[in-house]
Amino acid sequence: MHNPATIRRPVATFIGLAIALSAAPVFMAVFRLVAGENRSDLQVLARELGIWLLVGALLWIVKRREVLPLSSIGLHTDRPLRSILRGAVLALMVAAFIGVQIKANTIALVASW
């Protein structure tokens, strides 16, 4: 059965899909053309702000224009402990990877002396 909210607002759905699928790569390409490769702190801040604005626009479209819950795009709040545990496990994995990289770089630096 079709969801009546998406049938009544197909334009919002298509705009949301366009933002979700292509807005970030297009934004990054345009940003690189305009700002170049030399990145100052202000350029990085502007780039990240632009990406957050795209995410905000997408969430606004889902909630206000399509009138759908955020669970319709996979954001669930029914099991916060599971999400926290997953985040902790992923953070530990990233920390371990960074630790291995730092150790390898240190060994290579010492060996080059």
C-alpha atoms as a printed R data frame, in Angstrom:
    type eleno elety resid chain resno      x      y      z
1   ATOM     1    CA   MET     A     1  0.000  0.000  0.000
2   ATOM     2    CA   HIS     A     2  1.282  3.464 -0.871
3   ATOM     3    CA   ASN     A     3  1.989  6.040  1.797
4   ATOM     4    CA   PRO     A     4 -0.472  8.926  1.294
5   ATOM     5    CA   ALA     A     5  2.059 11.519  2.457
6   ATOM     6    CA   THR     A     6  4.457 10.746 -0.411
7   ATOM     7    CA   ILE     A     7  1.662 10.598 -2.973
8   ATOM     8    CA   ARG     A     8  0.395 14.049 -1.987
9   ATOM     9    CA   ARG     A     9  3.868 15.589 -2.079
10  ATOM    10    CA   PRO     A    10  5.863 14.002 -4.912
11  ATOM    11    CA   VAL     A    11  7.838 17.199 -5.576
12  ATOM    12    CA   ALA     A    12  9.143 17.255 -1.984
13  ATOM    13    CA   THR     A    13 10.062 13.584 -2.284
14  ATOM    14    CA   PHE     A    14 12.008 14.132 -5.506
15  ATOM    15    CA   ILE     A    15 13.790 17.177 -4.082
16  ATOM    16    CA   GLY     A    16 14.678 15.169 -0.964
17  ATOM    17    CA   LEU     A    17 16.025 12.333 -3.101
18  ATOM    18    CA   ALA     A    18 18.061 14.769 -5.173
19  ATOM    19    CA   ILE     A    19 19.579 16.260 -2.021
20  ATOM    20    CA   ALA     A    20 20.262 12.847 -0.493
21  ATOM    21    CA   LEU     A    21 21.834 11.336 -3.606
22  ATOM    22    CA   SER     A    22 23.673 14.146 -5.324
23  ATOM    23    CA   ALA     A    23 23.756 17.403 -3.385
24  ATOM    24    CA   ALA     A    24 26.881 16.635 -1.328
25  ATOM    25    CA   PRO     A    25 29.077 15.599 -4.292
26  ATOM    26    CA   VAL     A    26 27.841 18.550 -6.358
27  ATOM    27    CA   PHE     A    27 28.424 20.923 -3.440
28  ATOM    28    CA   MET     A    28 31.951 19.583 -2.936
29  ATOM    29    CA   ALA     A    29 32.792 19.929 -6.644
30  ATOM    30    CA   VAL     A    30 31.519 23.515 -6.772
31  ATOM    31    CA   PHE     A    31 33.295 24.337 -3.513
32  ATOM    32    CA   ARG     A    32 36.596 23.046 -4.914
33  ATOM    33    CA   LEU     A    33 36.115 25.083 -8.094
34  ATOM    34    CA   VAL     A    34 35.415 28.250 -6.129
35  ATOM    35    CA   ALA     A    35 37.780 27.850 -3.159
36  ATOM    36    CA   GLY     A    36 40.555 25.830 -4.751
37  ATOM    37    CA   GLU     A    37 42.698 23.272 -2.948
38  ATOM    38    CA   ASN     A    38 44.324 25.673 -0.462
39  ATOM    39    CA   ARG     A    39 42.302 25.064  2.700
40  ATOM    40    CA   SER     A    40 42.339 27.562  5.511
41  ATOM    41    CA   ASP     A    41 40.375 27.036  8.703
42  ATOM    42    CA   LEU     A    42 37.672 29.355  7.398
43  ATOM    43    CA   GLN     A    43 37.356 27.362  4.164
44  ATOM    44    CA   VAL     A    44 37.010 24.085  6.050
45  ATOM    45    CA   LEU     A    45 34.419 25.646  8.340
46  ATOM    46    CA   ALA     A    46 32.462 26.986  5.358
47  ATOM    47    CA   ARG     A    47 32.566 23.586  3.626
48  ATOM    48    CA   GLU     A    48 31.357 21.725  6.707
49  ATOM    49    CA   LEU     A    49 28.650 24.317  7.349
50  ATOM    50    CA   GLY     A    50 27.412 23.851  3.785
51  ATOM    51    CA   ILE     A    51 27.177 20.087  4.244
52  ATOM    52    CA   TRP     A    52 25.329 20.494  7.560
53  ATOM    53    CA   LEU     A    53 22.899 22.876  5.850
54  ATOM    54    CA   LEU     A    54 22.212 20.206  3.217
55  ATOM    55    CA   VAL     A    55 21.510 17.650  5.962
56  ATOM    56    CA   GLY     A    56 19.259 20.143  7.728
57  ATOM    57    CA   ALA     A    57 17.360 20.826  4.507
58  ATOM    58    CA   LEU     A    58 16.870 17.110  3.963
59  ATOM    59    CA   LEU     A    59 15.556 16.580  7.505
60  ATOM    60    CA   TRP     A    60 13.266 19.598  7.133
61  ATOM    61    CA   ILE     A    61 11.830 18.189  3.896
62  ATOM    62    CA   VAL     A    62 11.153 14.810  5.517
63  ATOM    63    CA   LYS     A    63  9.484 16.279  8.614
64  ATOM    64    CA   ARG     A    64  7.673 19.344  7.256
65  ATOM    65    CA   ARG     A    65  7.022 18.789  3.563
66  ATOM    66    CA   GLU     A    66  6.589 15.015  3.353
67  ATOM    67    CA   VAL     A    67  5.120 14.832  6.880
68  ATOM    68    CA   LEU     A    68  6.940 11.582  7.637
69  ATOM    69    CA   PRO     A    69  8.725 10.414 10.782
70  ATOM    70    CA   LEU     A    70 12.515 10.360 10.786
71  ATOM    71    CA   SER     A    71 12.307  6.580 11.027
72  ATOM    72    CA   SER     A    72 11.246  6.681  7.373
73  ATOM    73    CA   ILE     A    73 14.874  7.497  6.519
74  ATOM    74    CA   GLY     A    74 16.376  5.113  9.065
75  ATOM    75    CA   LEU     A    75 16.770  7.359 12.120
76  ATOM    76    CA   HIS     A    76 15.361  5.385 15.027
77  ATOM    77    CA   THR     A    77 15.303  6.429 18.666
78  ATOM    78    CA   ASP     A    78 13.657  3.350 20.123
79  ATOM    79    CA   ARG     A    79 16.940  1.708 21.223
80  ATOM    80    CA   PRO     A    80 19.383  4.401 22.373
81  ATOM    81    CA   LEU     A    81 21.582  2.023 24.401
82  ATOM    82    CA   ARG     A    82 22.253 -0.117 21.340
83  ATOM    83    CA   SER     A    83 23.241  2.979 19.366
84  ATOM    84    CA   ILE     A    84 25.573  4.152 22.122
85  ATOM    85    CA   LEU     A    85 27.224  0.728 22.313
86  ATOM    86    CA   ARG     A    86 27.677  0.590 18.542
87  ATOM    87    CA   GLY     A    87 29.211  4.063 18.594
88  ATOM    88    CA   ALA     A    88 31.578  3.045 21.404
89  ATOM    89    CA   VAL     A    89 32.688 -0.091 19.533
90  ATOM    90    CA   LEU     A    90 33.275  1.895 16.343
91  ATOM    91    CA   ALA     A    91 35.195  4.575 18.284
92  ATOM    92    CA   LEU     A    92 37.448  1.885 19.780
93  ATOM    93    CA   MET     A    93 38.055  0.401 16.332
94  ATOM    94    CA   VAL     A    94 39.002  3.808 14.924
95  ATOM    95    CA   ALA     A    95 41.256  4.523 17.918
96  ATOM    96    CA   ALA     A    96 42.998  1.162 17.450
97  ATOM    97    CA   PHE     A    97 43.515  1.860 13.740
98  ATOM    98    CA   ILE     A    98 44.944  5.309 14.467
99  ATOM    99    CA   GLY     A    99 47.220  3.797 17.120
100 ATOM   100    CA   VAL     A   100 48.557  1.252 14.621
101 ATOM   101    CA   GLN     A   101 49.166  4.008 12.068
102 ATOM   102    CA   ILE     A   102 51.001  6.185 14.587
103 ATOM   103    CA   LYS     A   103 53.172  3.257 15.672
104 ATOM   104    CA   ALA     A   104 53.991  2.360 12.047
105 ATOM   105    CA   ASN     A   105 54.908  5.971 11.261
106 ATOM   106    CA   THR     A   106 57.075  6.183 14.381
107 ATOM   107    CA   ILE     A   107 58.907  2.994 13.456
108 ATOM   108    CA   ALA     A   108 59.463  4.246  9.922
109 ATOM   109    CA   LEU     A   109 60.731  7.580 11.218
110 ATOM   110    CA   VAL     A   110 63.174  5.938 13.641
111 ATOM   111    CA   ALA     A   111 64.372  3.521 10.928
112 ATOM   112    CA   SER     A   112 65.100  6.414  8.558
113 ATOM   113    CA   TRP     A   113 67.545  7.991 11.052
